[in-house]
């Protein structure tokens, strides 16, 4: 799978989970707004890579920190489609769990 195919797959995966896509994708792929006690807050999903892996990581600020800093996932470039689905699912679960457990969201 090349970079373009990977990005297309990941964007489709997150769009099917109610994430919005950035119009011009570079490193930032998609975003989603969450209600919190301090108003609507935005989470963003980013893409990176090295020689052997694709990387998905997120940004969501809560209490002055990026609470998604530990939710990144390394995906081997030679993984199968089924493995890619599993990696993306695990990443999405980690993102959703971290945001749901954030202080401002728990106050609702």
N, CA and C of each residue as an Amber inpcrd file, in Angstrom:
protein
   324
   0.8530000  -1.1710000   0.0000000   0.0000000   0.0000000   0.0000000
   0.9020000   1.2380000   0.0000000   0.6350000   2.1630000  -0.9000000
   1.4370000   3.3810000  -0.9300000   0.8130000   4.4550000  -0.0320000
   1.4880000   5.5840000   0.0960000   1.0330000   6.6360000   0.9990000
  -0.3530000   7.1490000   0.6300000  -0.6050000   7.3710000  -0.6310000
  -1.8990000   7.8690000  -1.0790000  -3.0230000   6.8940000  -0.7290000
  -2.8000000   5.6070000  -0.9430000  -3.7970000   4.5900000  -0.6020000
  -4.0230000   4.5300000   0.9070000  -2.9390000   4.6240000   1.6730000
  -3.0540000   4.6030000   3.1270000  -3.8830000   5.7850000   3.6250000
  -3.5600000   6.9770000   3.1570000  -4.2890000   8.1700000   3.5920000
  -5.7520000   8.0760000   3.1950000  -6.0290000   7.6310000   1.9880000
  -7.4100000   7.4710000   1.5330000  -8.1670000   6.4920000   2.4200000
  -7.5400000   5.3720000   2.7490000  -8.1700000   4.3710000   3.6050000
  -8.4650000   4.9540000   4.9800000  -7.4880000   5.6070000   5.5780000
  -7.6530000   6.1550000   6.9270000  -8.7210000   7.2470000   6.9430000
  -8.7170000   8.1200000   5.9410000  -9.7360000   9.1680000   5.8770000
 -11.1310000   8.5600000   5.7780000 -11.2890000   7.5390000   4.9500000
 -12.5860000   6.8720000   4.8210000 -12.9840000   6.2160000   6.1470000
 -12.0290000   5.5740000   6.8060000 -12.2990000   4.9150000   8.0860000
 -12.8260000   5.9240000   9.1050000 -12.1510000   7.0630000   9.2480000
 -12.5810000   8.0490000  10.2380000 -13.8560000   8.7690000   9.8150000
 -14.0300000   9.0140000   8.5280000 -15.2670000   9.6410000   8.0570000
 -16.4660000   8.7590000   8.3710000 -16.2910000   7.4470000   8.3020000
 -17.3920000   6.5310000   8.6190000 -17.6680000   6.4780000  10.1200000
 -16.7960000   7.0940000  10.9160000 -16.9850000   7.1710000  12.3740000
 -17.3120000   8.6000000  12.7990000 -17.9090000   9.3680000  11.8940000
 -18.3870000  10.7310000  12.1550000 -17.2940000  11.7680000  12.3640000
 -16.1260000  11.5360000  11.8110000 -15.0730000  12.5450000  11.8140000
 -15.1740000  13.3200000  10.5050000 -14.8450000  14.5980000  10.5440000
 -14.8420000  15.4440000   9.3460000 -13.4370000  15.4700000   8.7540000
 -13.3700000  15.5730000   7.4470000 -12.0800000  15.5820000   6.7590000
 -11.6270000  17.0080000   6.4850000 -10.3340000  17.2550000   6.6550000
  -9.7870000  18.5450000   6.2620000  -9.8340000  18.6320000   4.7400000
 -10.1660000  19.8100000   4.2210000 -10.2950000  19.9950000   2.7740000
  -8.9840000  19.7330000   2.0520000  -7.9020000  20.2140000   2.6050000
  -6.5880000  20.0360000   1.9840000  -5.7120000  19.2780000   2.9610000
  -5.5990000  18.0150000   2.7230000  -4.8840000  17.1220000   3.6260000
  -3.3870000  17.2130000   3.4050000  -2.6800000  17.4620000   4.4610000
  -1.2170000  17.3380000   4.4600000  -0.9100000  16.3480000   5.5720000
  -0.4990000  16.8290000   6.7120000  -0.2950000  15.9370000   7.8530000
  -1.5990000  15.7520000   8.6190000  -2.4280000  16.7960000   8.6640000
  -3.7090000  16.7200000   9.3650000  -4.7350000  16.0520000   8.4550000
  -5.3540000  14.9880000   8.9420000  -6.2970000  14.2250000   8.1240000
  -7.7460000  14.5730000   8.4180000  -8.1100000  14.6080000   9.7050000
  -9.5150000  14.7860000  10.0470000  -9.6610000  15.4020000  11.4350000
 -10.8830000  15.8220000  11.7260000 -11.1630000  16.4580000  13.0100000
 -12.5780000  16.1170000  13.4500000 -12.8260000  16.3120000  14.7430000
 -14.1510000  16.0730000  15.3040000 -14.3280000  17.0030000  16.4920000
 -15.5370000  17.5530000  16.6240000 -15.8490000  18.4340000  17.7440000
 -16.5550000  17.6400000  18.8400000 -16.1820000  17.9380000  20.0650000
 -16.7620000  17.2870000  21.2380000 -17.3150000  18.3510000  22.1660000
 -18.4910000  18.0900000  22.7280000 -19.0460000  18.9780000  23.7380000
 -18.3010000  18.7580000  25.0400000 -18.0400000  19.8620000  25.7410000
 -17.3870000  19.7800000  27.0440000 -17.9740000  20.8690000  27.9340000
 -17.6070000  20.8550000  29.1870000 -18.1090000  21.8510000  30.1270000
 -17.6420000  23.2590000  29.7660000 -16.6030000  23.3880000  28.9740000
 -16.0890000  24.7020000  28.5720000 -16.4490000  25.0330000  27.1230000
 -17.3710000  24.2890000  26.5420000 -17.8000000  24.5260000  25.1660000
 -17.2910000  23.4510000  24.2270000 -17.4810000  23.6860000  22.9450000
 -17.0560000  22.7260000  21.9300000 -15.5330000  22.7390000  21.8100000
 -14.9510000  21.5480000  21.7810000 -13.5000000  21.4140000  21.6390000
 -13.2190000  20.4840000  20.4630000 -12.1160000  20.7390000  19.7740000
 -11.7920000  19.9880000  18.5610000 -10.6340000  19.0230000  18.7800000
 -10.8330000  17.8010000  18.3280000  -9.7600000  16.8090000  18.2740000
  -9.3180000  16.7010000  16.8200000  -8.0370000  16.4650000  16.6170000
  -7.4980000  16.3400000  15.2680000  -6.6380000  15.0900000  15.1680000
  -6.7050000  14.4450000  14.0000000  -5.9040000  13.2520000  13.7260000
  -4.8620000  13.6080000  12.6650000  -3.6370000  13.2110000  12.9290000
  -2.5100000  13.5000000  12.0420000  -1.8630000  12.2090000  11.5610000
  -1.1240000  12.3510000  10.4800000  -0.4340000  11.2410000   9.8400000
   1.0560000  11.5570000   9.7520000   1.8640000  10.5450000   9.9610000
   3.3070000  10.6640000   9.7700000   3.8380000   9.3200000   9.2970000
   5.1210000   9.2640000   9.0240000   5.7010000   8.0020000   8.5660000
   7.2080000   8.0150000   8.7410000   7.7630000   6.8370000   8.7380000
   9.2030000   6.6750000   8.6030000   9.4210000   5.5980000   7.5470000
  10.5670000   5.0280000   7.5060000  10.8750000   4.0660000   6.4440000
   9.9910000   2.8210000   6.4850000   9.6160000   2.3790000   7.6940000
   8.9160000   1.1050000   7.8350000   7.4870000   1.2010000   8.3550000
   7.0970000   2.3580000   8.8970000   5.7790000   2.4580000   9.5280000
   5.0460000   3.7290000   9.1330000   3.7130000   3.6160000   9.1780000
   2.8260000   4.7670000   9.1340000   2.5480000   5.1040000  10.6000000
   2.2690000   6.3430000  10.8960000   1.9750000   6.7560000  12.2670000
   0.6890000   7.5700000  12.2640000  -0.2310000   7.2250000  13.1580000
  -1.4060000   8.0510000  13.4060000  -1.2720000   8.6000000  14.8170000
  -1.5130000   9.9020000  14.9520000  -1.4770000  10.5080000  16.2800000
  -2.5060000  11.6220000  16.3320000  -2.8830000  12.0020000  17.5370000
  -3.9480000  12.9720000  17.6970000  -3.5720000  14.1300000  18.5930000
  -4.4070000  15.1760000  18.5050000  -4.2620000  16.3480000  19.3550000
  -5.6350000  16.7000000  19.9080000  -5.7070000  16.8300000  21.2270000
  -6.9060000  17.3050000  21.9170000  -6.4280000  17.9300000  23.2190000
  -6.5930000  19.2330000  23.3220000  -6.0960000  19.9430000  24.5020000
  -7.0980000  19.8650000  25.6480000  -6.6140000  19.4600000  26.8070000
  -7.4200000  19.4190000  28.0210000  -6.5010000  19.7210000  29.1950000
  -6.8980000  20.6740000  29.9930000  -6.1060000  21.0920000  31.1570000
  -4.6750000  21.4580000  30.7580000  -4.5250000  22.0770000  29.6020000
  -3.2310000  22.5460000  29.1440000  -2.3190000  21.4920000  28.5490000
  -2.8300000  20.2950000  28.3490000  -2.0080000  19.2030000  27.8070000
  -2.7100000  18.5470000  26.6230000  -1.9270000  17.9530000  25.7580000
  -2.4810000  17.1310000  24.6900000  -2.7440000  15.7460000  25.2750000
  -3.9950000  15.4560000  25.5840000  -4.3020000  14.1770000  26.2350000
  -4.2380000  12.9980000  25.2630000  -4.0410000  13.2680000  23.9810000
  -3.8930000  12.1830000  23.0070000  -2.4290000  11.8750000  22.7140000
  -1.5300000  12.4750000  23.4690000  -0.0990000  12.2940000  23.1940000
   0.3560000  10.8490000  23.3510000  -0.3610000  10.0640000  24.1280000
   0.0140000   8.6530000  24.3090000  -0.8590000   7.7080000  23.4920000
  -1.7330000   8.2540000  22.6640000  -2.6690000   7.4160000  21.9080000
  -2.2000000   7.1290000  20.4870000  -0.9570000   7.4370000  20.1700000
  -0.4950000   7.2170000  18.7990000  -0.3570000   5.7250000  18.5030000
  -0.3500000   5.4100000  17.2170000  -0.2130000   4.0130000  16.7990000
   0.7770000   3.9340000  15.6350000   1.6580000   2.9570000  15.7180000
   2.6000000   2.6650000  14.6320000   2.0340000   1.5140000  13.8170000
   1.9210000   1.7060000  12.5150000   1.3200000   0.7140000  11.6340000
   2.3710000   0.2710000  10.6160000   2.7360000  -1.0010000  10.6280000
   3.7310000  -1.4690000   9.6500000   3.2380000  -1.2270000   8.2180000
   4.1080000  -0.7400000   7.3730000   3.7180000  -0.4490000   5.9940000
   3.3390000  -1.7040000   5.2180000   3.7860000  -2.8570000   5.6710000
   3.4540000  -4.1010000   4.9720000   2.2670000  -4.8370000   5.5960000
   1.4680000  -4.1460000   6.4030000   0.3280000  -4.8120000   7.0440000
  -0.7680000  -5.1140000   6.0180000  -1.6170000  -6.0570000   6.3660000
  -2.7610000  -6.4020000   5.5230000  -3.8880000  -5.4040000   5.7700000
  -4.8980000  -5.4280000   4.9290000  -6.0560000  -4.5580000   5.1200000
  -6.7490000  -4.8740000   6.4320000  -6.8850000  -6.1550000   6.7690000
  -7.5060000  -6.5310000   8.0380000  -6.7160000  -5.9960000   9.2220000
  -5.3940000  -6.0640000   9.1360000  -4.5610000  -5.5270000  10.2120000
  -4.7040000  -4.0080000  10.2950000  -4.7840000  -3.3450000   9.1530000
  -4.9460000  -1.8980000   9.1420000  -6.2600000  -1.4960000   9.7980000
  -7.3130000  -2.2280000   9.5120000  -8.6030000  -1.9650000  10.1550000
  -8.4700000  -2.1110000  11.6670000  -7.7870000  -3.1470000  12.1150000
  -7.5970000  -3.3720000  13.5530000  -6.7720000  -2.2540000  14.1870000
  -5.6840000  -1.8490000  13.5470000  -4.8680000  -0.7430000  14.0700000
  -5.6870000   0.5440000  14.1680000  -6.4510000   0.8560000  13.1330000
  -7.2700000   2.0710000  13.1400000  -8.3570000   1.9960000  14.2080000
  -8.9560000   0.8230000  14.3740000  -9.9890000   0.6360000  15.3980000
  -9.4170000   0.8280000  16.7940000  -8.2510000   0.2510000  17.0480000
  -7.6060000   0.4090000  18.3510000  -7.2630000   1.8730000  18.6060000
  -6.7540000   2.5430000  17.5900000  -6.4150000   3.9570000  17.7300000
  -7.6620000   4.7750000  18.0330000  -8.7360000   4.5590000  17.2760000
  -9.9720000   5.2990000  17.4880000 -10.5290000   5.0470000  18.8820000
 -10.4920000   3.8080000  19.3400000 -10.9600000   3.4930000  20.6920000
 -10.1410000   4.2480000  21.7310000  -8.8280000   4.2780000  21.5680000
  -7.9660000   5.0120000  22.4930000  -8.2620000   6.5000000  22.5050000
  -8.4960000   7.0740000  21.3290000  -8.8180000   8.4970000  21.2180000
 -10.1420000   8.7920000  21.9040000 -11.1730000   8.0310000  21.5660000
 -12.5010000   8.2610000  22.1410000 -12.4950000   8.0750000  23.6580000
 -11.7760000   7.0820000  24.1410000 -11.6970000   6.8310000  25.5840000
 -10.9910000   7.9780000  26.2920000  -9.8740000   8.4290000  25.7520000
  -9.1310000   9.5310000  26.3740000  -9.9780000  10.7960000  26.4390000
 -10.6890000  11.0990000  25.3750000 -11.5200000  12.3050000  25.3580000
 -12.6930000  12.1600000  26.3200000 -13.3310000  10.9980000  26.3290000
 -14.4540000  10.7720000  27.2470000 -14.0200000  10.8820000  28.7050000
 -12.7740000  10.5470000  28.9920000 -12.2660000  10.6140000  30.3610000
 -11.6420000  11.9620000  30.7140000 -11.6350000  12.9010000  29.7690000
 -11.0640000  14.2180000  30.0690000 -11.9570000  14.9460000  31.0730000
 -11.3430000  15.7910000  31.8520000 -12.0440000  16.4700000  32.9430000
 -13.2420000  17.2720000  32.4440000 -13.0540000  18.0760000  31.4010000
 -14.1340000  18.9380000  30.9150000 -15.2910000  18.1500000  30.3160000
 -15.0260000  16.9920000  29.7600000 -16.1040000  16.1550000  29.2200000
 -16.8160000  15.4260000  30.3520000 -16.0770000  14.9700000  31.3360000
 -16.6990000  14.2690000  32.4710000 -17.6110000  15.1820000  33.2770000
 -17.3900000  16.4940000  33.2320000 -18.2300000  17.4280000  33.9850000
 -19.6330000  17.5680000  33.4070000 -19.8340000  17.1310000  32.1880000
 -21.1690000  17.2480000  31.5630000 -22.1700000  16.3290000  32.2090000
